[in-house]
């Protein structure tokens, strides 16, 4: 089975938005996932979380704004 990949990713600092294109009954639509990457102190491996701190808000806002601009009218 082939792993589906996002059509585009937008990053700001440790925050990443992944844009997914999905096929509906009559047309395509888009969904967005937002994650924060961090390096685990336990095993020194990179991991993702969807829990954010207050100081992440500016980067979250940036990736959301850039994502909306990327999608343009397609997101409506």
N, CA, C, O and CB atoms as a CASP TS submission, in Angstrom:
PFRMAT TS
TARGET T0000
AUTHOR 0000-0000-0000
METHOD Language model
MODEL 1
PARENT N/A
ATOM      1  N   UNK     1       0.838  -1.188   0.000  1.00  0.00           N
ATOM      2  CA  UNK     1       0.000   0.000   0.000  1.00  0.00           C
ATOM      3  C   UNK     1       0.880   1.247   0.000  1.00  0.00           C
ATOM      4  O   UNK     1       1.828   1.349   0.779  1.00  0.00           O
ATOM      5  CB  UNK     1      -0.952   0.001   1.218  1.00  0.00           C
ATOM      6  N   UNK     2       0.562   2.177  -0.867  1.00  0.00           N
ATOM      7  CA  UNK     2       1.333   3.409  -0.983  1.00  0.00           C
ATOM      8  C   UNK     2       0.961   4.372   0.134  1.00  0.00           C
ATOM      9  O   UNK     2      -0.217   4.545   0.447  1.00  0.00           O
ATOM     10  CB  UNK     2       1.105   4.065  -2.352  1.00  0.00           C
ATOM     11  N   UNK     3       1.965   4.996   0.732  1.00  0.00           N
ATOM     12  CA  UNK     3       1.734   5.978   1.778  1.00  0.00           C
ATOM     13  C   UNK     3       1.393   7.312   1.130  1.00  0.00           C
ATOM     14  O   UNK     3       2.125   7.798   0.267  1.00  0.00           O
ATOM     15  CB  UNK     3       2.971   6.110   2.708  1.00  0.00           C
ATOM     16  N   UNK     4       0.289   7.895   1.547  1.00  0.00           N
ATOM     17  CA  UNK     4      -0.116   9.195   1.019  1.00  0.00           C
ATOM     18  C   UNK     4       0.778  10.275   1.603  1.00  0.00           C
ATOM     19  O   UNK     4       1.095  10.256   2.792  1.00  0.00           O
ATOM     20  CB  UNK     4      -1.605   9.487   1.335  1.00  0.00           C
ATOM     21  N   UNK     5       1.181  11.214   0.763  1.00  0.00           N
ATOM     22  CA  UNK     5       2.039  12.311   1.194  1.00  0.00           C
ATOM     23  C   UNK     5       1.299  13.632   1.004  1.00  0.00           C
ATOM     24  O   UNK     5       0.435  13.749   0.134  1.00  0.00           O
ATOM     25  CB  UNK     5       3.380  12.310   0.409  1.00  0.00           C
ATOM     26  N   UNK     6       1.646  14.630   1.827  1.00  0.00           N
ATOM     27  CA  UNK     6       1.022  15.945   1.660  1.00  0.00           C
ATOM     28  C   UNK     6       1.432  16.560   0.321  1.00  0.00           C
ATOM     29  O   UNK     6       2.503  16.266  -0.211  1.00  0.00           O
ATOM     30  CB  UNK     6       1.411  16.887   2.827  1.00  0.00           C
ATOM     31  N   UNK     7       0.560  17.419  -0.211  1.00  0.00           N
ATOM     32  CA  UNK     7       0.885  18.086  -1.475  1.00  0.00           C
ATOM     33  C   UNK     7       1.857  19.243  -1.257  1.00  0.00           C
ATOM     34  O   UNK     7       2.532  19.686  -2.186  1.00  0.00           O
ATOM     35  CB  UNK     7      -0.394  18.597  -2.152  1.00  0.00           C
ATOM     36  N   UNK     8       1.918  19.728  -0.002  1.00  0.00           N
ATOM     37  CA  UNK     8       2.809  20.845   0.302  1.00  0.00           C
ATOM     38  C   UNK     8       3.002  20.928   1.818  1.00  0.00           C
ATOM     39  O   UNK     8       2.114  20.555   2.584  1.00  0.00           O
ATOM     40  CB  UNK     8       2.239  22.187  -0.263  1.00  0.00           C
ATOM     41  N   UNK     9       4.157  21.415   2.240  1.00  0.00           N
ATOM     42  CA  UNK     9       4.421  21.652   3.663  1.00  0.00           C
ATOM     43  C   UNK     9       4.950  23.060   3.838  1.00  0.00           C
ATOM     44  O   UNK     9       5.720  23.561   3.019  1.00  0.00           O
ATOM     45  CB  UNK     9       5.428  20.613   4.233  1.00  0.00           C
ATOM     46  N   UNK    10       4.521  23.690   4.923  1.00  0.00           N
ATOM     47  CA  UNK    10       4.964  25.045   5.245  1.00  0.00           C
ATOM     48  C   UNK    10       5.508  25.019   6.661  1.00  0.00           C
ATOM     49  O   UNK    10       4.846  24.529   7.576  1.00  0.00           O
ATOM     50  CB  UNK    10       3.799  26.093   5.099  1.00  0.00           C
ATOM     51  N   UNK    11       6.725  25.552   6.848  1.00  0.00           N
ATOM     52  CA  UNK    11       7.381  25.510   8.153  1.00  0.00           C
ATOM     53  C   UNK    11       7.716  26.905   8.648  1.00  0.00           C
ATOM     54  O   UNK    11       8.008  27.814   7.871  1.00  0.00           O
ATOM     55  CB  UNK    11       8.645  24.666   8.085  1.00  0.00           C
ATOM     56  N   UNK    12       7.667  27.045   9.957  1.00  0.00           N
ATOM     57  CA  UNK    12       8.157  28.241  10.634  1.00  0.00           C
ATOM     58  C   UNK    12       8.720  27.773  11.970  1.00  0.00           C
ATOM     59  O   UNK    12       7.976  27.342  12.852  1.00  0.00           O
ATOM     60  CB  UNK    12       7.015  29.332  10.823  1.00  0.00           C
ATOM     61  N   UNK    13      10.023  27.859  12.111  1.00  0.00           N
ATOM     62  CA  UNK    13      10.651  27.354  13.335  1.00  0.00           C
ATOM     63  C   UNK    13      10.370  25.878  13.506  1.00  0.00           C
ATOM     64  O   UNK    13      10.637  25.082  12.605  1.00  0.00           O
ATOM     65  CB  UNK    13      10.157  28.128  14.560  1.00  0.00           C
ATOM     66  N   UNK    14       9.832  25.505  14.657  1.00  0.00           N
ATOM     67  CA  UNK    14       9.555  24.097  14.940  1.00  0.00           C
ATOM     68  C   UNK    14       8.134  23.681  14.546  1.00  0.00           C
ATOM     69  O   UNK    14       7.732  22.543  14.790  1.00  0.00           O
ATOM     70  CB  UNK    14       9.773  23.820  16.414  1.00  0.00           C
ATOM     71  N   UNK    15       7.371  24.598  13.936  1.00  0.00           N
ATOM     72  CA  UNK    15       5.974  24.331  13.570  1.00  0.00           C
ATOM     73  C   UNK    15       5.888  24.026  12.074  1.00  0.00           C
ATOM     74  O   UNK    15       6.510  24.702  11.255  1.00  0.00           O
ATOM     75  CB  UNK    15       5.060  25.545  13.935  1.00  0.00           C
ATOM     76  N   UNK    16       5.103  22.990  11.729  1.00  0.00           N
ATOM     77  CA  UNK    16       4.935  22.606  10.326  1.00  0.00           C
ATOM     78  C   UNK    16       3.465  22.345  10.035  1.00  0.00           C
ATOM     79  O   UNK    16       2.784  21.636  10.776  1.00  0.00           O
ATOM     80  CB  UNK    16       5.783  21.357   9.990  1.00  0.00           C
ATOM     81  N   UNK    17       2.988  22.932   8.938  1.00  0.00           N
ATOM     82  CA  UNK    17       1.649  22.645   8.430  1.00  0.00           C
ATOM     83  C   UNK    17       1.798  21.765   7.194  1.00  0.00           C
ATOM     84  O   UNK    17       2.563  22.086   6.285  1.00  0.00           O
ATOM     85  CB  UNK    17       0.863  23.965   8.098  1.00  0.00           C
ATOM     86  N   UNK    18       1.069  20.663   7.162  1.00  0.00           N
ATOM     87  CA  UNK    18       1.042  19.781   6.001  1.00  0.00           C
ATOM     88  C   UNK    18      -0.324  19.911   5.352  1.00  0.00           C
ATOM     89  O   UNK    18      -1.354  19.823   6.020  1.00  0.00           O
ATOM     90  CB  UNK    18       1.344  18.296   6.395  1.00  0.00           C
ATOM     91  N   UNK    19      -0.321  20.120   4.042  1.00  0.00           N
ATOM     92  CA  UNK    19      -1.566  20.308   3.295  1.00  0.00           C
ATOM     93  C   UNK    19      -1.845  19.020   2.521  1.00  0.00           C
ATOM     94  O   UNK    19      -1.002  18.524   1.773  1.00  0.00           O
ATOM     95  CB  UNK    19      -1.476  21.552   2.323  1.00  0.00           C
ATOM     96  N   UNK    20      -3.053  18.496   2.723  1.00  0.00           N
ATOM     97  CA  UNK    20      -3.458  17.227   2.114  1.00  0.00           C
ATOM     98  C   UNK    20      -4.591  17.493   1.135  1.00  0.00           C
ATOM     99  O   UNK    20      -5.507  18.258   1.436  1.00  0.00           O
ATOM    100  CB  UNK    20      -3.893  16.192   3.197  1.00  0.00           C
ATOM    101  N   UNK    21      -4.535  16.868  -0.028  1.00  0.00           N
ATOM    102  CA  UNK    21      -5.640  16.949  -0.969  1.00  0.00           C
ATOM    103  C   UNK    21      -6.415  15.640  -0.901  1.00  0.00           C
ATOM    104  O   UNK    21      -5.841  14.553  -0.966  1.00  0.00           O
ATOM    105  CB  UNK    21      -5.135  17.236  -2.420  1.00  0.00           C
ATOM    106  N   UNK    22      -7.714  15.767  -0.772  1.00  0.00           N
ATOM    107  CA  UNK    22      -8.593  14.607  -0.658  1.00  0.00           C
ATOM    108  C   UNK    22      -9.650  14.682  -1.757  1.00  0.00           C
ATOM    109  O   UNK    22     -10.027  15.765  -2.205  1.00  0.00           O
ATOM    110  CB  UNK    22      -9.259  14.539   0.753  1.00  0.00           C
ATOM    111  N   UNK    23     -10.115  13.518  -2.177  1.00  0.00           N
ATOM    112  CA  UNK    23     -11.132  13.481  -3.215  1.00  0.00           C
ATOM    113  C   UNK    23     -12.490  13.235  -2.587  1.00  0.00           C
ATOM    114  O   UNK    23     -12.718  12.204  -1.955  1.00  0.00           O
ATOM    115  CB  UNK    23     -10.814  12.398  -4.260  1.00  0.00           C
ATOM    116  N   UNK    24     -13.396  14.197  -2.766  1.00  0.00           N
ATOM    117  CA  UNK    24     -14.770  14.045  -2.307  1.00  0.00           C
ATOM    118  C   UNK    24     -15.607  13.404  -3.398  1.00  0.00           C
ATOM    119  O   UNK    24     -15.086  12.974  -4.427  1.00  0.00           O
ATOM    120  CB  UNK    24     -15.365  15.402  -1.894  1.00  0.00           C
ATOM    121  N   UNK    25     -16.870  13.348  -3.170  1.00  0.00           N
ATOM    122  CA  UNK    25     -17.780  12.738  -4.142  1.00  0.00           C
ATOM    123  C   UNK    25     -17.770  13.482  -5.479  1.00  0.00           C
ATOM    124  O   UNK    25     -17.729  12.864  -6.543  1.00  0.00           O
ATOM    125  CB  UNK    25     -19.200  12.704  -3.579  1.00  0.00           C
ATOM    126  N   UNK    26     -17.806  14.812  -5.412  1.00  0.00           N
ATOM    127  CA  UNK    26     -17.878  15.612  -6.626  1.00  0.00           C
ATOM    128  C   UNK    26     -16.647  16.463  -6.912  1.00  0.00           C
ATOM    129  O   UNK    26     -16.475  16.941  -8.032  1.00  0.00           O
ATOM    130  CB  UNK    26     -19.052  16.490  -6.552  1.00  0.00           C
ATOM    131  N   UNK    27     -15.787  16.657  -5.912  1.00  0.00           N
ATOM    132  CA  UNK    27     -14.624  17.521  -6.117  1.00  0.00           C
ATOM    133  C   UNK    27     -13.558  17.242  -5.071  1.00  0.00           C
ATOM    134  O   UNK    27     -13.791  16.525  -4.098  1.00  0.00           O
ATOM    135  CB  UNK    27     -15.032  19.000  -6.074  1.00  0.00           C
ATOM    136  N   UNK    28     -12.383  17.825  -5.292  1.00  0.00           N
ATOM    137  CA  UNK    28     -11.295  17.722  -4.329  1.00  0.00           C
ATOM    138  C   UNK    28     -11.507  18.721  -3.198  1.00  0.00           C
ATOM    139  O   UNK    28     -12.133  19.765  -3.382  1.00  0.00           O
ATOM    140  CB  UNK    28      -9.933  17.962  -5.015  1.00  0.00           C
ATOM    141  N   UNK    29     -10.983  18.387  -2.038  1.00  0.00           N
ATOM    142  CA  UNK    29     -10.969  19.337  -0.934  1.00  0.00           C
ATOM    143  C   UNK    29      -9.650  19.172  -0.200  1.00  0.00           C
ATOM    144  O   UNK    29      -8.938  18.189  -0.404  1.00  0.00           O
ATOM    145  CB  UNK    29     -12.186  19.122   0.027  1.00  0.00           C
ATOM    146  N   UNK    30      -9.323  20.134   0.655  1.00  0.00           N
ATOM    147  CA  UNK    30      -8.031  20.158   1.322  1.00  0.00           C
ATOM    148  C   UNK    30      -8.212  20.081   2.827  1.00  0.00           C
ATOM    149  O   UNK    30      -9.189  20.586   3.381  1.00  0.00           O
ATOM    150  CB  UNK    30      -7.250  21.418   0.942  1.00  0.00           C
ATOM    151  N   UNK    31      -7.261  19.444   3.471  1.00  0.00           N
ATOM    152  CA  UNK    31      -7.206  19.448   4.928  1.00  0.00           C
ATOM    153  C   UNK    31      -5.775  19.789   5.335  1.00  0.00           C
ATOM    154  O   UNK    31      -4.833  19.628   4.558  1.00  0.00           O
ATOM    155  CB  UNK    31      -7.661  18.064   5.529  1.00  0.00           C
ATOM    156  N   UNK    32      -5.640  20.256   6.557  1.00  0.00           N
ATOM    157  CA  UNK    32      -4.339  20.713   7.045  1.00  0.00           C
ATOM    158  C   UNK    32      -4.078  20.099   8.413  1.00  0.00           C
ATOM    159  O   UNK    32      -4.955  20.092   9.277  1.00  0.00           O
ATOM    160  CB  UNK    32      -4.279  22.267   7.117  1.00  0.00           C
ATOM    161  N   UNK    33      -2.873  19.586   8.601  1.00  0.00           N
ATOM    162  CA  UNK    33      -2.441  19.144   9.928  1.00  0.00           C
ATOM    163  C   UNK    33      -1.276  20.030  10.360  1.00  0.00           C
ATOM    164  O   UNK    33      -0.436  20.415   9.546  1.00  0.00           O
ATOM    165  CB  UNK    33      -2.029  17.621   9.924  1.00  0.00           C
ATOM    166  N   UNK    34      -1.240  20.344  11.648  1.00  0.00           N
ATOM    167  CA  UNK    34      -0.174  21.184  12.196  1.00  0.00           C
ATOM    168  C   UNK    34       0.498  20.425  13.328  1.00  0.00           C
ATOM    169  O   UNK    34      -0.169  19.916  14.230  1.00  0.00           O
ATOM    170  CB  UNK    34      -0.728  22.560  12.696  1.00  0.00           C
ATOM    171  N   UNK    35       1.830  20.352  13.275  1.00  0.00           N
ATOM    172  CA  UNK    35       2.597  19.670  14.309  1.00  0.00           C
ATOM    173  C   UNK    35       3.784  20.520  14.734  1.00  0.00           C
ATOM    174  O   UNK    35       4.232  21.414  14.015  1.00  0.00           O
ATOM    175  CB  UNK    35       3.072  18.298  13.816  1.00  0.00           C
ATOM    176  N   UNK    36       4.267  20.214  15.905  1.00  0.00           N
ATOM    177  CA  UNK    36       5.485  20.828  16.426  1.00  0.00           C
ATOM    178  C   UNK    36       6.532  19.721  16.534  1.00  0.00           C
ATOM    179  O   UNK    36       6.263  18.662  17.101  1.00  0.00           O
ATOM    180  CB  UNK    36       5.236  21.535  17.824  1.00  0.00           C
ATOM    181  N   UNK    37       7.718  19.964  15.993  1.00  0.00           N
ATOM    182  CA  UNK    37       8.818  18.996  16.082  1.00  0.00           C
ATOM    183  C   UNK    37       9.711  19.341  17.264  1.00  0.00           C
ATOM    184  O   UNK    37       9.948  20.510  17.570  1.00  0.00           O
ATOM    185  CB  UNK    37       9.645  18.973  14.768  1.00  0.00           C
ATOM    186  N   UNK    38      10.197  18.300  17.917  1.00  0.00           N
ATOM    187  CA  UNK    38      11.119  18.495  19.034  1.00  0.00           C
ATOM    188  C   UNK    38      12.043  17.289  19.124  1.00  0.00           C
ATOM    189  O   UNK    38      11.722  16.203  18.640  1.00  0.00           O
ATOM    190  CB  UNK    38      10.349  18.704  20.373  1.00  0.00           C
ATOM    191  N   UNK    39      13.180  17.496  19.743  1.00  0.00           N
ATOM    192  CA  UNK    39      14.142  16.415  19.930  1.00  0.00           C
ATOM    193  C   UNK    39      13.974  15.864  21.335  1.00  0.00           C
ATOM    194  O   UNK    39      14.099  16.594  22.317  1.00  0.00           O
ATOM    195  CB  UNK    39      15.604  16.905  19.692  1.00  0.00           C
ATOM    196  N   UNK    40      13.693  14.581  21.423  1.00  0.00           N
ATOM    197  CA  UNK    40      13.470  13.922  22.704  1.00  0.00           C
ATOM    198  C   UNK    40      14.766  13.840  23.502  1.00  0.00           C
ATOM    199  O   UNK    40      15.800  13.421  22.982  1.00  0.00           O
ATOM    200  CB  UNK    40      12.887  12.520  22.492  1.00  0.00           C
ATOM    201  N   UNK    41      14.703  14.237  24.748  1.00  0.00           N
ATOM    202  CA  UNK    41      15.874  14.128  25.618  1.00  0.00           C
ATOM    203  C   UNK    41      16.121  12.673  26.000  1.00  0.00           C
ATOM    204  O   UNK    41      17.247  12.286  26.311  1.00  0.00           O
ATOM    205  CB  UNK    41      15.692  14.989  26.884  1.00  0.00           C
ATOM    206  N   UNK    42      15.068  11.877  25.973  1.00  0.00           N
ATOM    207  CA  UNK    42      15.158  10.476  26.382  1.00  0.00           C
ATOM    208  C   UNK    42      15.982   9.633  25.408  1.00  0.00           C
ATOM    209  O   UNK    42      16.890   8.910  25.818  1.00  0.00           O
ATOM    210  CB  UNK    42      13.766   9.889  26.512  1.00  0.00           C
ATOM    211  N   UNK    43      15.657   9.732  24.105  1.00  0.00           N
ATOM    212  CA  UNK    43      16.363   8.897  23.127  1.00  0.00           C
ATOM    213  C   UNK    43      17.032   9.708  22.012  1.00  0.00           C
ATOM    214  O   UNK    43      17.533   9.136  21.044  1.00  0.00           O
ATOM    215  CB  UNK    43      15.397   7.909  22.515  1.00  0.00           C
ATOM    216  N   UNK    44      17.042  11.042  22.148  1.00  0.00           N
ATOM    217  CA  UNK    44      17.706  11.944  21.211  1.00  0.00           C
ATOM    218  C   UNK    44      17.148  11.838  19.787  1.00  0.00           C
ATOM    219  O   UNK    44      17.848  12.147  18.822  1.00  0.00           O
ATOM    220  CB  UNK    44      19.190  11.659  21.196  1.00  0.00           C
ATOM    221  N   UNK    45      15.887  11.402  19.657  1.00  0.00           N
ATOM    222  CA  UNK    45      15.242  11.256  18.349  1.00  0.00           C
ATOM    223  C   UNK    45      14.257  12.405  18.130  1.00  0.00           C
ATOM    224  O   UNK    45      13.693  12.941  19.083  1.00  0.00           O
ATOM    225  CB  UNK    45      14.514   9.884  18.239  1.00  0.00           C
ATOM    226  N   UNK    46      14.059  12.774  16.864  1.00  0.00           N
ATOM    227  CA  UNK    46      13.079  13.803  16.519  1.00  0.00           C
ATOM    228  C   UNK    46      11.685  13.218  16.599  1.00  0.00           C
ATOM    229  O   UNK    46      11.433  12.113  16.119  1.00  0.00           O
ATOM    230  CB  UNK    46      13.346  14.379  15.111  1.00  0.00           C
ATOM    231  N   UNK    47      10.771  13.979  17.218  1.00  0.00           N
ATOM    232  CA  UNK    47       9.381  13.548  17.387  1.00  0.00           C
ATOM    233  C   UNK    47       8.462  14.717  17.067  1.00  0.00           C
ATOM    234  O   UNK    47       8.897  15.867  17.004  1.00  0.00           O
ATOM    235  CB  UNK    47       9.124  13.020  18.832  1.00  0.00           C
ATOM    236  N   UNK    48       7.185  14.406  16.866  1.00  0.00           N
ATOM    237  CA  UNK    48       6.169  15.431  16.611  1.00  0.00           C
ATOM    238  C   UNK    48       5.110  15.387  17.699  1.00  0.00           C
ATOM    239  O   UNK    48       4.837  14.338  18.282  1.00  0.00           O
ATOM    240  CB  UNK    48       5.522  15.236  15.220  1.00  0.00           C
ATOM    241  N   UNK    49       4.519  16.544  17.959  1.00  0.00           N
ATOM    242  CA  UNK    49       3.413  16.638  18.900  1.00  0.00           C
ATOM    243  C   UNK    49       2.394  17.638  18.366  1.00  0.00           C
ATOM    244  O   UNK    49       2.725  18.513  17.565  1.00  0.00           O
ATOM    245  CB  UNK    49       3.912  17.054  20.313  1.00  0.00           C
ATOM    246  N   UNK    50       1.152  17.495  18.820  1.00  0.00           N
ATOM    247  CA  UNK    50       0.148  18.497  18.480  1.00  0.00           C
ATOM    248  C   UNK    50      -0.247  19.300  19.715  1.00  0.00           C
ATOM    249  O   UNK    50      -1.314  19.913  19.753  1.00  0.00           O
ATOM    250  CB  UNK    50      -1.091  17.830  17.858  1.00  0.00           C
ATOM    251  N   UNK    51       0.619  19.291  20.718  1.00  0.00           N
ATOM    252  CA  UNK    51       0.468  20.131  21.909  1.00  0.00           C
ATOM    253  C   UNK    51       1.430  21.310  21.763  1.00  0.00           C
ATOM    254  O   UNK    51       2.609  21.133  21.456  1.00  0.00           O
ATOM    255  CB  UNK    51       0.751  19.316  23.239  1.00  0.00           C
ATOM    256  N   UNK    52       0.910  22.506  21.987  1.00  0.00           N
ATOM    257  CA  UNK    52       1.698  23.704  21.762  1.00  0.00           C
ATOM    258  C   UNK    52       1.770  24.555  23.022  1.00  0.00           C
ATOM    259  O   UNK    52       0.894  24.484  23.884  1.00  0.00           O
ATOM    260  CB  UNK    52       1.116  24.512  20.612  1.00  0.00           C
ATOM    261  N   UNK    53       2.819  25.357  23.119  1.00  0.00           N
ATOM    262  CA  UNK    53       2.987  26.309  24.221  1.00  0.00           C
ATOM    263  C   UNK    53       2.559  27.692  23.753  1.00  0.00           C
ATOM    264  O   UNK    53       2.405  27.937  22.557  1.00  0.00           O
ATOM    265  CB  UNK    53       4.462  26.331  24.728  1.00  0.00           C
ATOM    266  N   UNK    54       2.371  28.585  24.707  1.00  0.00           N
ATOM    267  CA  UNK    54       1.966  29.942  24.350  1.00  0.00           C
ATOM    268  C   UNK    54       2.986  30.627  23.451  1.00  0.00           C
ATOM    269  O   UNK    54       2.604  31.448  22.616  1.00  0.00           O
ATOM    270  CB  UNK    54       1.754  30.767  25.602  1.00  0.00           C
ATOM    271  N   UNK    55       4.265  30.319  23.594  1.00  0.00           N
ATOM    272  CA  UNK    55       5.276  30.958  22.762  1.00  0.00           C
ATOM    273  C   UNK    55       5.319  30.372  21.348  1.00  0.00           C
ATOM    274  O   UNK    55       6.062  30.877  20.506  1.00  0.00           O
ATOM    275  CB  UNK    55       6.639  30.825  23.415  1.00  0.00           C
ATOM    276  N   UNK    56       4.543  29.323  21.065  1.00  0.00           N
ATOM    277  CA  UNK    56       4.428  28.764  19.712  1.00  0.00           C
ATOM    278  C   UNK    56       3.391  29.505  18.872  1.00  0.00           C
ATOM    279  O   UNK    56       3.346  29.327  17.654  1.00  0.00           O
ATOM    280  CB  UNK    56       4.066  27.285  19.785  1.00  0.00           C
ATOM    281  N   UNK    57       2.557  30.332  19.503  1.00  0.00           N
ATOM    282  CA  UNK    57       1.411  30.921  18.817  1.00  0.00           C
ATOM    283  C   UNK    57       1.789  31.765  17.603  1.00  0.00           C
ATOM    284  O   UNK    57       1.093  31.719  16.589  1.00  0.00           O
ATOM    285  CB  UNK    57       0.636  31.760  19.778  1.00  0.00           C
ATOM    286  N   UNK    58       2.860  32.526  17.682  1.00  0.00           N
ATOM    287  CA  UNK    58       3.267  33.363  16.545  1.00  0.00           C
ATOM    288  C   UNK    58       3.642  32.499  15.346  1.00  0.00           C
ATOM    289  O   UNK    58       3.282  32.820  14.213  1.00  0.00           O
ATOM    290  CB  UNK    58       4.453  34.270  16.936  1.00  0.00           C
ATOM    291  N   UNK    59       4.365  31.401  15.589  1.00  0.00           N
ATOM    292  CA  UNK    59       4.745  30.510  14.491  1.00  0.00           C
ATOM    293  C   UNK    59       3.528  29.772  13.940  1.00  0.00           C
ATOM    294  O   UNK    59       3.441  29.543  12.733  1.00  0.00           O
ATOM    295  CB  UNK    59       5.804  29.502  14.961  1.00  0.00           C
ATOM    296  N   UNK    60       2.592  29.399  14.803  1.00  0.00           N
ATOM    297  CA  UNK    60       1.360  28.753  14.347  1.00  0.00           C
ATOM    298  C   UNK    60       0.577  29.715  13.454  1.00  0.00           C
ATOM    299  O   UNK    60       0.100  29.327  12.388  1.00  0.00           O
ATOM    300  CB  UNK    60       0.493  28.298  15.555  1.00  0.00           C
ATOM    301  N   UNK    61       0.446  30.959  13.888  1.00  0.00           N
ATOM    302  CA  UNK    61      -0.254  31.954  13.099  1.00  0.00           C
ATOM    303  C   UNK    61       0.407  32.139  11.735  1.00  0.00           C
ATOM    304  O   UNK    61      -0.284  32.261  10.723  1.00  0.00           O
ATOM    305  CB  UNK    61      -0.303  33.281  13.846  1.00  0.00           C
ATOM    306  N   UNK    62       1.725  32.161  11.702  1.00  0.00           N
ATOM    307  CA  UNK    62       2.452  32.319  10.431  1.00  0.00           C
ATOM    308  C   UNK    62       2.173  31.160   9.495  1.00  0.00           C
ATOM    309  O   UNK    62       1.875  31.389   8.323  1.00  0.00           O
ATOM    310  CB  UNK    62       3.959  32.432  10.680  1.00  0.00           C
ATOM    311  N   UNK    63       2.258  29.915   9.969  1.00  0.00           N
ATOM    312  CA  UNK    63       2.023  28.786   9.059  1.00  0.00           C
ATOM    313  C   UNK    63       0.562  28.738   8.610  1.00  0.00           C
ATOM    314  O   UNK    63       0.284  28.338   7.480  1.00  0.00           O
ATOM    315  CB  UNK    63       2.409  27.457   9.740  1.00  0.00           C
ATOM    316  N   UNK    64      -0.371  29.137   9.468  1.00  0.00           N
ATOM    317  CA  UNK    64      -1.778  29.179   9.064  1.00  0.00           C
ATOM    318  C   UNK    64      -1.988  30.246   7.986  1.00  0.00           C
ATOM    319  O   UNK    64      -2.667  29.997   6.990  1.00  0.00           O
ATOM    320  CB  UNK    64      -2.689  29.459  10.288  1.00  0.00           C
ATOM    321  N   UNK    65      -1.411  31.429   8.183  1.00  0.00           N
ATOM    322  CA  UNK    65      -1.529  32.510   7.200  1.00  0.00           C
ATOM    323  C   UNK    65      -0.900  32.102   5.871  1.00  0.00           C
ATOM    324  O   UNK    65      -1.488  32.323   4.812  1.00  0.00           O
ATOM    325  CB  UNK    65      -0.866  33.797   7.729  1.00  0.00           C
ATOM    326  N   UNK    66       0.290  31.509   5.921  1.00  0.00           N
ATOM    327  CA  UNK    66       0.974  31.072   4.703  1.00  0.00           C
ATOM    328  C   UNK    66       0.215  29.929   4.016  1.00  0.00           C
ATOM    329  O   UNK    66       0.196  29.848   2.788  1.00  0.00           O
ATOM    330  CB  UNK    66       2.410  30.630   5.032  1.00  0.00           C
ATOM    331  N   UNK    67      -0.402  29.060   4.797  1.00  0.00           N
ATOM    332  CA  UNK    67      -1.189  27.964   4.242  1.00  0.00           C
ATOM    333  C   UNK    67      -2.412  28.502   3.512  1.00  0.00           C
ATOM    334  O   UNK    67      -2.725  28.051   2.410  1.00  0.00           O
ATOM    335  CB  UNK    67      -1.616  26.990   5.350  1.00  0.00           C
ATOM    336  N   UNK    68      -3.099  29.456   4.113  1.00  0.00           N
ATOM    337  CA  UNK    68      -4.260  30.067   3.479  1.00  0.00           C
ATOM    338  C   UNK    68      -3.851  30.753   2.185  1.00  0.00           C
ATOM    339  O   UNK    68      -4.563  30.661   1.185  1.00  0.00           O
ATOM    340  CB  UNK    68      -4.935  31.070   4.429  1.00  0.00           C
ATOM    341  N   UNK    69      -2.719  31.437   2.191  1.00  0.00           N
ATOM    342  CA  UNK    69      -2.236  32.097   0.982  1.00  0.00           C
ATOM    343  C   UNK    69      -1.884  31.064  -0.097  1.00  0.00           C
ATOM    344  O   UNK    69      -2.165  31.287  -1.274  1.00  0.00           O
ATOM    345  CB  UNK    69      -1.010  32.975   1.304  1.00  0.00           C
ATOM    346  N   UNK    70      -1.283  29.960   0.285  1.00  0.00           N
ATOM    347  CA  UNK    70      -0.933  28.896  -0.668  1.00  0.00           C
ATOM    348  C   UNK    70      -2.187  28.309  -1.308  1.00  0.00           C
ATOM    349  O   UNK    70      -2.234  28.097  -2.520  1.00  0.00           O
ATOM    350  CB  UNK    70      -0.127  27.781   0.035  1.00  0.00           C
ATOM    351  N   UNK    71      -3.185  28.054  -0.499  1.00  0.00           N
ATOM    352  CA  UNK    71      -4.411  27.454  -1.007  1.00  0.00           C
ATOM    353  C   UNK    71      -5.265  28.447  -1.801  1.00  0.00           C
ATOM    354  O   UNK    71      -5.978  28.058  -2.726  1.00  0.00           O
ATOM    355  CB  UNK    71      -5.218  26.891   0.143  1.00  0.00           C
ATOM    356  N   UNK    72      -5.188  29.722  -1.439  1.00  0.00           N
ATOM    357  CA  UNK    72      -5.951  30.740  -2.149  1.00  0.00           C
ATOM    358  C   UNK    72      -7.418  30.394  -2.221  1.00  0.00           C
ATOM    359  O   UNK    72      -8.017  29.975  -1.231  1.00  0.00           O
ATOM    360  CB  UNK    72      -5.405  30.932  -3.537  1.00  0.00           C
ATOM    361  N   UNK    73      -7.989  30.568  -3.381  1.00  0.00           N
ATOM    362  CA  UNK    73      -9.418  30.330  -3.574  1.00  0.00           C
ATOM    363  C   UNK    73      -9.777  28.850  -3.523  1.00  0.00           C
ATOM    364  O   UNK    73     -10.951  28.512  -3.374  1.00  0.00           O
ATOM    365  CB  UNK    73      -9.862  30.911  -4.895  1.00  0.00           C
ATOM    366  N   UNK    74      -8.802  27.968  -3.640  1.00  0.00           N
ATOM    367  CA  UNK    74      -9.098  26.525  -3.615  1.00  0.00           C
ATOM    368  C   UNK    74      -9.649  26.092  -2.270  1.00  0.00           C
ATOM    369  O   UNK    74     -10.353  25.085  -2.188  1.00  0.00           O
ATOM    370  CB  UNK    74      -7.843  25.715  -3.939  1.00  0.00           C
ATOM    371  N   UNK    75      -9.338  26.847  -1.192  1.00  0.00           N
ATOM    372  CA  UNK    75      -9.758  26.463   0.153  1.00  0.00           C
ATOM    373  C   UNK    75     -11.208  26.819   0.447  1.00  0.00           C
ATOM    374  O   UNK    75     -11.714  26.481   1.517  1.00  0.00           O
ATOM    375  CB  UNK    75      -8.867  27.117   1.171  1.00  0.00           C
ATOM    376  N   UNK    76     -11.875  27.480  -0.457  1.00  0.00           N
ATOM    377  CA  UNK    76     -13.276  27.881  -0.225  1.00  0.00           C
ATOM    378  C   UNK    76     -14.245  26.856  -0.769  1.00  0.00           C
ATOM    379  O   UNK    76     -15.458  27.034  -0.660  1.00  0.00           O
ATOM    380  CB  UNK    76     -13.558  29.238  -0.862  1.00  0.00           C
TER
END
